[in-house]
Amino acid sequence: MFDITIQGKTIQFEPNKIDWIQKRDLFAIETLDGIKCFMKKYSKKPSAWDLAVSLIGQTGTNMPMVYDTIYDKVSKNYYVFFEYVKGTTLKQYILNGDVPDPLTVYRHINLALNTIHSKGYWFSDFNEENIFVTAGFITKFILIDIDSCWKTSIRPNPIDDQEGGIPGAAQNIGKHILNYYQKYLPTKTGITTYKDISGANFNYLQLLVLCIKLNIFRSRTAIDSTFKYIDPKNFKDIHDIIYRCDNDFSKGVFALAKDESRNINIPVQTLINRIITK
């Protein structure tokens, strides 16, 4: 039994009384002393443990608040307690027939990414299932699954179960980035794989791709109700869309992505605005 702190209240937590659910990680949704929580359990120290500790109690991040973290020296298990957020994933939101505004998604998720990057981490599992759409009067897009983060010293890796590994769903977004390099910057940057791109800049390029996907979806569904977001063939030309918007500028942005010391957040924002408002 441990004492944890949630919303300023000290609460006793008994791990063995929790009905843990196995997905990619062990998790549970439980009400502790009247407060609904989302919690995760790890048998080894997660890559983003120190990030979670640093985010305890922090608000305004467009991520679920981290209430507390616990390491059990006896069982050697790690626990992270998150704010429970009611809503659905961005993927399910779209499948339900809703059409999100790309610039709103950009603003909300960019804030979350900036918070992660400011702590010296990048997010490895960037995809529509790790963006949550909150239920309520005001729709808010938040980034979830922050334990899928790695320190910026570790580069993105196409092999999922290794350090910096990018899961398959995130690679479905990342492939458009590599397509751009292969077609428009095949030799100048030396970028041929995810490992050649800094993690933080890779996140900004992923957000660029996502916003373009959402913009295509919004414009096409306005005239064709049969257009499917989940059909990858509908988005095979994203790298060409980026290039056609402003070929010299986009080349410059992508060329900078390799360098850890260069932050491409603002240039990517410029690209997104040009493409979506064009």
Residue, then its C-alpha position, 0 to 999 in steps of 0.5 A: m500500500f502506498d500514499i499518493t497525492i491526487q488534486g491535493k488529497t493524500i490517498q492510499f493506493e493498493p496495486n493488488k486490488i486494481d483490475w489491470i488491463q493488458k494492452r500495449d501496457l498495463f492500465a486501469i481506470e479507477t475511482l480513488d477517493g471519489i476521483k476518477c483516474f487513468m493509471k499505468k503500471y510498468s515492470k521496468k522504468p519507462s523511457a519517459w519516467d523522468l518526464a512524467v515526474s517533471l509534469i506532476g501537477q502541471t496544467g495548460t499542457n494540452m495533455p492529461m495532468v500527471y497526478d503522481t508517480i510511484y516506484d515500488k522498491v519491493s515489486k520493482n514496478y512503476y506507476v503513473f497516475f493521470e487525470y481521467v479525460k472523457g472523450t474519444t480518439l481523433k481516429q474514432y472522432i473522424l470515423n463517427g462522422d466529425v470533421p476536425d478543423p486542421l488549424t485547431v488541431y495544430r494549435h492544441i497539439n503543437l502546445a503539447l509537443n512544445t511542452i514535451h520538447s522543452k523537457g528534453y523529450w520527443f514523442s515517438d507514437f504520434n498518430e490519430e489514436n494518441i490524440f484525444v478529443t475531449a467531450g464537452f461544450i468546447t472541443k479540445f484536442i490533447l496528446i495522450d500516451i506521454d510514456s511514448c516519449w524518448k530523450t532528445s539524445i535518442r533518435p527516431n528508430p524504425i524498429d519499434d521495440q528498440e530505443g526511439g522505436i516508432p510504432g506502426a501507426a506513427q510510421n503511417i504518418g512518418k512515411h510521408i516525411l521520408n517520401y519528401y526526402q527521397k523525392y525532393l532532397p535525395t542527396k543534399t541532406g543525407i536523410t534516408t531514414y528516421k534516424d537521420i532526423s532529430g526527434a523534436n523536428f520529426n514531431y513537427l513534420q508529423l504534425l505538418v503531415l497530420c494537418i494536411k491529411l485533415n485538410i484533404f479530408r475536410s475539403r474532399t468530404a465537402i463534395d464527396s461523402t464516400f471519401k474515406y479517411i482510413d484509406p491510405k491511397n487518398f493521401k499518397d500525394i502529401h509530400d507533393i502537396i508540401y513541395r508544391c506549396d512553396n518548393d524552396f521554402s519547404k526544402g529549407v525546412f526539411a533540410l534543417a530537420k536533421d540538426e538537433s540545434r535547429n528548431i523548425n516549429i515556426p517554419v512548419q507553422t508557416l507551411i501549415n498556414r500556407i497550405i491550409t489557407k491557400 
